[in-house]
Amino acid sequence: MANMELFNSTKLAAYFLWEATKCENALGLWHCAEEISSFLERSRIDSPAEIASILQRGKMDQGYIYFVRHIAFRIYLYTAREDALANWYDAERLVADANWQQAAVALALLYRGSKANGDALADVKSDAVRAYYR
């Protein structure tokens, strides 16, 4: 059951990444969704409301900049698009999407649960994410 939840949450988060970036590398977007959700889990972001509170700080707030920078960097890594401004704007659009927030946080909570239970994350594709949660 957890693997199906993991698959569905990753698929949904990757879809929202595709909507934001229009990148055609489906596997890259899948890895990106996993990496972003891993970042959310490590940052202890447990709900979409916590993402919303970061966004409410305003675009000049250091917490906002830090958060969006991490998302934009992962978009850059997995889409190979070198346009930093486009990556930033896509990250801002993505984090403002309530549906993406829900999918990414659900995935992050699955990661946390698997780590706490000692379960293997067999369905995770990204080596970096798998290594972190072993």
Order of alpha helices (4+ residues) and beta strands (2+ residues): alpha-alpha-alpha-alpha-alpha-alpha-alpha
